[in-house]
Amino acid sequence: MKKILLVNPAYKNSLHSNIKVLAIPPLSLTMIARYTPDHYEVEIVDEAVQNLDFNVRADIVGITCMTPLAPRAYEIAQRFRARGALVVMGGIHASYMTDEALRYVDVVVAGEAENLWPQFLRDYEAGKFQKVYRATEQPDIENLPAPRRDLLADKYFVETVQTGRGCPINCNFCSVTAFNGARYRLRSTDSVMNEINAIKSKRIFIVDDNIVGSGMKYIRRAKDLFDRLEGSGKEWGAQTCLNIVEHDDLMQSARRGGCKALLIGFESLDADTLESMHKPVNLRPATRNFSDAIKKIHDQGIAIIGCFIFGTDTQDKDVFKRTVDFALANRIDAVQMTLSTPLPGTALYRQMAAEKRLLLTNYPNDWSHYNIVEPVYQMKNFTPEEAYQGLLKAYEEVSSFTTSLKRGVRTFMNTKSVFSTGISFSWNYQAYRTIRDNPTPLVVGAQSPSRQVEEVSA
């Protein structure tokens, strides 16, 4: 029996490896495993929670790749190729940087893989596989089969579920619209509930980019899903846009259905910055007052993970202090603060490349610095030192041990949930510690050399 090894790369000092609540199961690999015929043996290794054994036997090695992990992914690919394995790479980075990836792997699967992976395996068995399999249409996800969770290590804080794909908003820093399409594609609620009811864990994170969608068709669907989650015994978190606060009945249904945390992209306190990011949903009359929106969600006993981006061309140096003051004053439960980062596939990357403002272009090695906390392009109103130190100081104020502990206690009092409290404390404090203890960014000061992808001869 031929063996397929599926690998999710990670660096041991990264946020997702150091913070247990951020180490979420690699849903894409469990779906690839589900679409693999039974006559293959399949193993999944997630480096965020496991060690990868390069001596393990594998005929095919499949690697998923996000941009900051590209050097590690290529290193893994070369080491297995040197041992005679056929290496296939997919994921968002390989989909946009296909020619680069082909320097290190045998096959690239570009785009959503439900239709492409079975085709590759059929071609492989016939001895005539292609170098690139690129999605030309989006797969029908209405009745997706359940992923192979049985192949994952039992080391995750939450299980992950996807109920839909796509996003019409098309923010300039995000590649979801380009990768998954500009309309929401939904799974049937029956299919979703069958999957959720079969999950043993009580804690679930719904990975949709916006669980409530936009437009009444999708609002009604979200409410139906939340209503059916009531009584399931699950506590869950999800990503959503602020438009959820426009519908009181929807928030009440989410609370009754077990919602304990919502990750929300506030992005910026400033209207001109939101306009430049193409984030119109945050500028609507019912969402523009962030403080009122936060209170509405907190009143339902739901914790908030608030996301903010620093360093855009429209921001001044006081953006760090104003954002920290806002987060503390409004008692946001967990805060994710990042530096504006142009990732392949985004409008921001195309703009920075066209304006020749990218500071780190020794690809693929420099991709490891595109990790949303290091400055990688020339900002208009910040030097790299100012941007990084501003981010670090902001995290110090928001996420020190004492502040994080107080926030965690407050979250527990509001939500009565260990799930929410664990997110509130760990997301803040562990994120701060990880960023603080990492080497100084390459463009800011002296740092150990970039991780190098060693060329391994086959």
C-alpha positions as CSV (number, residue, x, y, z in Angstrom):
1,M,0.0,0.0,0.0
2,K,1.4,3.4,-1.0
3,K,1.7,6.0,1.7
4,I,0.8,9.7,1.6
5,L,2.2,12.0,4.2
6,L,0.4,15.3,4.6
7,V,2.4,18.1,6.4
8,N,1.4,21.4,7.9
9,P,4.7,23.3,8.3
10,A,5.4,25.5,11.4
11,Y,8.3,27.3,13.1
12,K,8.6,26.3,16.8
13,N,8.9,29.9,17.9
14,S,5.9,31.2,15.9
15,L,2.7,32.5,17.4
16,H,0.7,29.5,16.3
17,S,3.2,27.1,17.9
18,N,3.6,29.0,21.2
19,I,-0.1,29.8,21.8
20,K,-2.2,26.7,22.2
21,V,-5.5,28.5,21.5
22,L,-4.0,29.6,18.1
23,A,-2.8,26.1,17.1
24,I,-6.0,25.1,15.3
25,P,-6.3,21.8,13.4
26,P,-5.3,22.0,9.7
27,L,-8.7,21.6,8.2
28,S,-7.4,21.7,4.6
29,L,-5.2,18.6,5.2
30,T,-8.1,16.6,6.8
31,M,-10.2,17.4,3.8
32,I,-7.4,16.2,1.4
33,A,-7.3,13.0,3.4
34,R,-11.0,12.6,3.0
35,Y,-10.7,12.9,-0.7
36,T,-7.9,10.3,-0.8
37,P,-9.0,6.8,-1.9
38,D,-8.9,4.0,0.7
39,H,-6.1,2.1,-1.1
40,Y,-3.6,4.7,0.2
41,E,-2.3,4.9,3.8
42,V,-2.5,8.5,5.0
43,E,-0.7,10.3,7.8
44,I,-1.0,13.9,8.9
45,V,1.7,15.8,10.8
46,D,1.1,19.3,12.0
47,E,4.4,20.8,13.1
48,A,2.6,23.3,15.3
49,V,1.9,20.4,17.7
50,Q,4.2,17.6,16.5
51,N,7.7,16.8,15.5
52,L,8.2,15.8,11.8
53,D,10.2,12.6,11.3
54,F,12.1,12.9,8.0
55,N,12.9,9.2,8.1
56,V,9.3,8.2,7.9
57,R,8.4,6.2,4.7
58,A,6.3,8.1,2.2
59,D,5.6,7.7,-1.5
60,I,3.8,11.1,-1.8
61,V,4.3,14.1,0.5
62,G,1.6,16.7,0.4
63,I,2.5,20.1,2.0
64,T,0.2,23.1,2.6
65,C,1.9,26.4,2.5
66,M,1.1,29.9,3.8
67,T,3.5,32.7,2.9
68,P,5.5,33.2,6.1
69,L,6.0,29.4,6.3
70,A,7.3,29.1,2.7
71,P,11.0,28.7,3.6
72,R,10.2,25.9,6.0
73,A,7.8,24.3,3.5
74,Y,10.5,24.3,0.8
75,E,13.0,22.8,3.2
76,I,10.6,20.0,4.1
77,A,10.0,19.4,0.3
78,Q,13.6,19.2,-0.6
79,R,14.5,16.8,2.2
80,F,11.7,14.4,1.2
81,R,12.5,14.7,-2.5
82,A,16.1,13.8,-1.7
83,R,14.8,10.6,-0.2
84,G,12.8,9.8,-3.4
85,A,9.3,10.9,-2.4
86,L,7.1,12.8,-4.9
87,V,6.2,16.2,-3.3
88,V,3.0,18.0,-3.9
89,M,2.4,21.5,-2.6
90,G,-0.9,23.4,-2.2
91,G,-2.2,26.2,-0.1
92,I,-2.5,29.9,-0.7
93,H,1.2,30.7,-1.1
94,A,1.9,28.0,-3.7
95,S,-1.3,29.0,-5.5
96,Y,0.0,32.5,-6.1
97,M,3.7,31.8,-6.3
98,T,3.4,28.7,-8.4
99,D,6.7,29.2,-10.4
100,E,8.6,29.7,-7.2
101,A,7.1,26.6,-5.6
102,L,8.0,24.5,-8.6
103,R,11.7,25.1,-7.9
104,Y,11.3,22.9,-4.8
105,V,8.4,20.5,-5.4
106,D,7.2,18.2,-8.2
107,V,3.6,19.2,-8.4
108,V,1.6,22.3,-7.4
109,V,-2.1,22.2,-6.7
110,A,-3.3,25.8,-7.1
111,G,-6.7,26.8,-5.6
112,E,-9.4,24.8,-3.8
113,A,-8.3,21.2,-4.0
114,E,-11.5,19.1,-3.7
115,N,-11.6,18.5,-7.4
116,L,-7.9,18.8,-8.1
117,W,-6.5,16.3,-5.6
118,P,-8.5,13.3,-6.9
119,Q,-7.5,14.2,-10.4
120,F,-3.8,14.3,-9.5
121,L,-4.0,10.9,-7.8
122,R,-5.7,9.4,-10.9
123,D,-3.0,10.8,-13.1
124,Y,-0.3,9.7,-10.7
125,E,-1.6,6.1,-10.8
126,A,-1.7,6.3,-14.6
127,G,1.9,7.5,-14.6
128,K,1.2,10.8,-16.3
129,F,0.7,13.5,-13.7
130,Q,1.0,17.2,-14.5
131,K,3.3,19.8,-12.9
132,V,0.4,22.1,-12.1
133,Y,-3.2,21.5,-11.3
134,R,-5.1,24.8,-11.2
135,A,-8.7,25.3,-10.3
136,T,-10.8,26.7,-13.1
137,E,-14.1,26.5,-11.2
138,Q,-15.0,26.5,-7.6
139,P,-16.1,23.1,-6.1
140,D,-19.6,22.6,-4.9
141,I,-19.4,22.5,-1.1
142,E,-23.1,22.1,-0.3
143,N,-22.6,18.5,0.9
144,L,-19.0,18.3,1.7
145,P,-18.0,15.0,3.5
146,A,-16.7,15.2,7.0
147,P,-12.9,15.7,7.2
148,R,-10.6,13.0,8.6
149,R,-10.2,14.3,12.1
150,D,-9.2,10.8,13.2
151,L,-5.8,11.4,11.6
152,L,-5.0,14.5,13.8
153,A,-3.0,14.5,17.0
154,D,-5.1,15.0,20.1
155,K,-3.4,18.3,21.1
156,Y,-5.7,21.1,20.1
157,F,-7.7,23.5,22.2
158,V,-10.5,23.6,19.7
159,E,-11.8,21.6,16.7
160,T,-12.5,23.5,13.4
161,V,-15.5,23.5,11.2
162,Q,-16.2,25.3,7.9
163,T,-19.7,26.2,6.9
164,G,-19.1,28.4,3.9
165,R,-16.4,30.0,1.7
166,G,-15.9,33.3,-0.2
167,C,-16.2,36.9,0.6
168,P,-17.5,39.9,-1.4
169,I,-15.8,42.6,0.6
170,N,-12.3,42.2,-1.0
171,C,-10.2,44.1,1.5
172,N,-6.9,45.3,0.0
173,F,-4.8,43.3,2.5
174,C,-6.7,40.0,2.1
175,S,-6.6,37.4,-0.6
176,V,-9.8,35.5,0.4
177,T,-11.9,37.0,-2.4
178,A,-9.3,36.1,-5.1
179,F,-8.8,32.6,-3.7
180,N,-12.3,31.6,-2.7
181,G,-14.4,33.9,-4.8
182,A,-16.5,37.0,-4.3
183,R,-19.7,35.3,-3.3
184,Y,-20.6,33.2,-0.3
185,R,-20.9,29.5,-1.0
186,L,-22.7,27.7,1.7
187,R,-22.8,24.1,3.0
188,S,-26.2,22.8,3.8
189,T,-27.1,23.3,7.5
190,D,-27.9,19.6,7.7
191,S,-24.4,18.7,6.6
192,V,-22.8,21.2,9.0
193,M,-24.9,20.0,12.0
194,N,-24.2,16.3,11.2
195,E,-20.5,17.1,11.3
196,I,-20.7,19.2,14.5
197,N,-22.7,16.6,16.3
198,A,-20.1,14.0,15.5
199,I,-17.3,16.0,17.0
200,K,-16.3,14.8,20.5
201,S,-14.8,18.1,21.6
202,K,-17.1,20.6,23.3
203,R,-15.1,23.6,21.8
204,I,-15.4,24.5,18.1
205,F,-14.0,27.4,16.0
206,I,-15.9,28.1,12.8
207,V,-13.3,29.2,10.3
208,D,-15.6,30.9,7.8
209,D,-14.2,34.4,7.0
210,N,-17.6,35.8,7.9
211,I,-20.1,33.4,9.6
212,V,-23.1,35.8,9.1
213,G,-22.4,36.8,5.5
214,S,-23.9,39.9,4.0
215,G,-27.5,40.2,2.8
216,M,-30.8,38.8,4.2
217,K,-30.4,35.4,2.5
218,Y,-27.2,34.8,4.5
219,I,-28.4,36.4,7.7
220,R,-31.4,34.0,7.6
221,R,-29.1,31.1,7.0
222,A,-26.8,32.1,9.9
223,K,-29.8,32.4,12.3
224,D,-31.0,29.0,11.2
225,L,-27.6,27.5,12.0
226,F,-27.4,29.3,15.3
227,D,-30.9,28.1,16.3
228,R,-29.9,24.5,15.5
229,L,-26.7,24.8,17.5
230,E,-28.8,25.5,20.6
231,G,-28.9,22.3,22.6
232,S,-25.8,20.8,20.8
233,G,-23.7,21.2,24.0
234,K,-21.0,23.0,22.0
235,E,-19.2,26.3,22.9
236,W,-18.0,28.0,19.8
237,G,-16.2,31.0,18.3
238,A,-16.3,32.3,14.8
239,Q,-15.1,35.1,12.6
240,T,-17.6,37.8,11.7
241,C,-17.9,41.3,10.3
242,L,-19.4,44.0,12.4
243,N,-22.7,43.7,10.5
244,I,-23.8,41.1,13.0
245,V,-24.7,44.0,15.4
246,E,-27.3,45.2,12.9
247,H,-29.5,42.2,13.9
248,D,-30.4,41.8,17.5
249,D,-32.3,38.6,17.0
250,L,-29.2,37.1,15.3
251,M,-26.9,37.9,18.2
252,Q,-29.4,36.5,20.7
253,S,-29.7,33.4,18.6
254,A,-25.8,33.1,18.5
255,R,-25.7,33.4,22.3
256,R,-28.4,30.7,22.8
257,G,-26.6,28.5,20.3
258,G,-23.4,28.5,22.4
259,C,-21.4,31.4,20.9
260,K,-18.7,32.4,23.3
261,A,-16.3,34.5,21.2
262,L,-16.3,36.4,17.9
263,L,-13.1,37.4,16.0
264,I,-13.9,40.8,14.4
265,G,-11.7,42.8,12.1
266,F,-12.1,46.4,13.3
267,E,-8.8,47.1,11.5
268,S,-8.7,50.8,12.3
269,L,-10.4,53.5,14.3
270,D,-10.1,56.0,11.3
271,A,-12.6,56.2,8.5
272,D,-10.0,57.2,5.9
273,T,-7.9,54.1,6.7
274,L,-11.0,51.9,6.5
275,E,-11.7,53.4,3.1
276,S,-8.2,52.8,1.9
277,M,-8.4,49.2,3.0
278,H,-11.7,48.8,1.2
279,K,-13.6,47.8,4.4
280,P,-17.0,49.5,3.8
281,V,-18.8,47.2,6.3
282,N,-17.1,49.1,9.1
283,L,-18.3,52.4,7.9
284,R,-22.1,51.7,7.9
285,P,-24.2,53.8,10.2
286,A,-25.0,50.8,12.5
287,T,-21.3,49.7,12.7
288,R,-19.3,52.9,12.7
289,N,-19.7,53.5,16.4
290,F,-17.3,50.7,17.5
291,S,-18.0,51.3,21.2
292,D,-21.7,50.7,20.8
293,A,-21.1,47.6,18.7
294,I,-18.8,46.2,21.3
295,K,-21.3,46.8,24.1
296,K,-24.1,45.1,22.1
297,I,-21.9,41.9,21.7
298,H,-20.8,42.0,25.3
299,D,-24.4,42.3,26.5
300,Q,-25.0,38.9,25.0
301,G,-22.2,37.4,27.1
302,I,-19.9,37.0,24.0
303,A,-16.2,37.7,24.1
304,I,-14.5,39.8,21.4
305,I,-11.2,39.2,19.7
306,G,-10.5,42.6,18.1
307,C,-8.1,42.8,15.2
308,F,-6.2,46.1,14.3
309,I,-3.7,46.9,11.6
310,F,-0.9,49.5,12.0
311,G,1.3,51.2,9.4
312,T,-1.0,52.1,6.6
313,D,-0.3,55.2,4.5
314,T,-3.2,57.1,6.2
315,Q,-2.1,56.6,9.7
316,D,0.1,58.8,12.0
317,K,2.3,57.8,14.8
318,D,-0.3,58.3,17.5
319,V,-2.3,55.4,16.1
320,F,-0.7,53.0,18.5
321,K,-1.7,54.9,21.7
322,R,-5.2,55.7,20.4
323,T,-5.9,52.1,19.6
324,V,-4.5,50.8,22.9
325,D,-6.6,53.4,24.8
326,F,-9.7,52.3,22.8
327,A,-9.1,48.6,23.4
328,L,-8.7,49.1,27.2
329,A,-11.5,51.6,27.6
330,N,-13.9,49.2,25.8
331,R,-12.7,46.1,27.5
332,I,-12.0,44.1,24.3
333,D,-11.4,40.6,25.6
334,A,-8.4,39.8,23.3
335,V,-6.6,42.0,20.9
336,Q,-4.7,41.0,17.8
337,M,-2.5,43.9,16.6
338,T,-0.4,43.5,13.4
339,L,1.7,45.6,11.0
340,S,0.3,46.1,7.6
341,T,1.8,43.3,5.5
342,P,1.6,42.9,1.7
343,L,1.0,39.2,1.1
344,P,1.0,37.6,-2.4
345,G,-2.4,37.6,-4.0
346,T,-3.5,40.8,-2.3
347,A,-4.0,44.3,-3.8
348,L,-1.6,45.6,-1.2
349,Y,1.2,43.4,-2.4
350,R,0.6,44.4,-6.0
351,Q,0.6,48.1,-5.0
352,M,3.8,47.9,-2.9
353,A,5.6,45.9,-5.6
354,A,4.6,48.4,-8.3
355,E,5.7,51.3,-6.1
356,K,9.0,49.5,-5.3
357,R,8.4,49.9,-1.6
358,L,9.1,46.2,-0.6
359,L,12.2,46.1,1.7
360,L,12.7,42.3,1.8
361,T,12.7,40.6,-1.5
362,N,15.3,37.9,-1.2
363,Y,12.7,35.3,-1.9
364,P,11.9,32.6,-0.8
365,N,14.0,33.2,2.3
366,D,12.6,36.5,3.2
367,W,9.0,35.2,3.2
368,S,9.5,34.2,6.8
369,H,9.5,37.9,7.7
370,Y,6.1,38.4,6.1
371,N,4.5,37.2,9.4
372,I,2.3,40.3,10.1
373,V,4.5,41.5,13.0
374,E,7.7,42.6,11.1
375,P,7.9,45.6,8.9
376,V,8.6,44.5,5.3
377,Y,7.8,47.5,3.2
378,Q,8.6,51.2,3.4
379,M,5.8,52.9,5.2
380,K,5.0,56.5,4.5
381,N,4.7,57.8,8.0
382,F,6.8,55.3,10.0
383,T,10.4,54.1,9.8
384,P,10.7,50.3,10.3
385,E,12.0,51.0,13.8
386,E,9.1,53.2,14.7
387,A,6.5,50.7,13.3
388,Y,8.0,47.7,15.2
389,Q,8.6,49.5,18.5
390,G,5.2,51.0,18.3
391,L,3.7,47.5,17.9
392,L,5.8,46.1,20.7
393,K,4.9,48.9,23.1
394,A,1.2,48.5,22.2
395,Y,1.3,44.8,23.0
396,E,3.2,45.5,26.3
397,E,0.4,47.9,27.4
398,V,-2.5,45.7,26.3
399,S,-1.0,42.3,27.1
400,S,1.3,42.4,30.1
401,F,0.7,39.5,32.6
402,T,-1.3,41.7,35.0
403,T,-3.4,43.3,32.3
404,S,-4.1,40.0,30.6
405,L,-5.0,38.3,33.9
406,K,-7.5,41.1,34.8
407,R,-9.0,40.9,31.3
408,G,-9.3,37.1,31.6
409,V,-11.1,37.4,34.9
410,R,-13.5,40.0,33.4
411,T,-14.1,37.8,30.4
412,F,-15.0,34.9,32.7
413,M,-17.4,37.1,34.7
414,N,-19.2,38.1,31.5
415,T,-19.2,34.8,29.6
416,K,-19.1,32.2,32.3
417,S,-16.9,30.3,29.9
418,V,-13.5,28.7,30.3
419,F,-13.3,28.6,26.5
420,S,-13.6,32.4,26.2
421,T,-11.4,33.0,29.2
422,G,-8.6,30.8,27.8
423,I,-8.7,32.8,24.6
424,S,-8.8,36.1,26.4
425,F,-5.8,35.4,28.6
426,S,-3.6,33.3,26.3
427,W,-4.2,35.3,23.1
428,N,-3.0,38.5,24.8
429,Y,-0.2,37.4,27.1
430,Q,1.3,34.6,25.0
431,A,1.2,36.8,21.9
432,Y,3.1,39.5,23.7
433,R,5.7,37.1,25.0
434,T,6.3,35.5,21.7
435,I,6.7,38.8,19.8
436,R,8.9,40.3,22.6
437,D,11.2,37.3,22.8
438,N,11.7,36.8,19.0
439,P,14.8,38.3,17.4
440,T,14.7,41.9,16.2
441,P,13.2,42.2,12.7
442,L,15.7,42.1,9.9
443,V,15.0,45.7,8.6
444,V,15.0,47.1,12.2
445,G,18.3,46.0,13.5
446,A,20.8,43.2,13.9
447,Q,19.2,39.8,13.7
448,S,20.4,36.3,13.2
449,P,20.5,35.5,9.4
450,S,17.3,34.7,7.6
451,R,16.4,31.1,7.6
452,Q,18.0,29.6,4.6
453,V,16.4,27.0,2.3
454,E,19.3,24.6,1.7
455,E,19.6,23.3,-1.8
456,V,19.5,19.5,-1.5
457,S,20.3,17.5,-4.6
458,A,17.9,14.8,-5.4
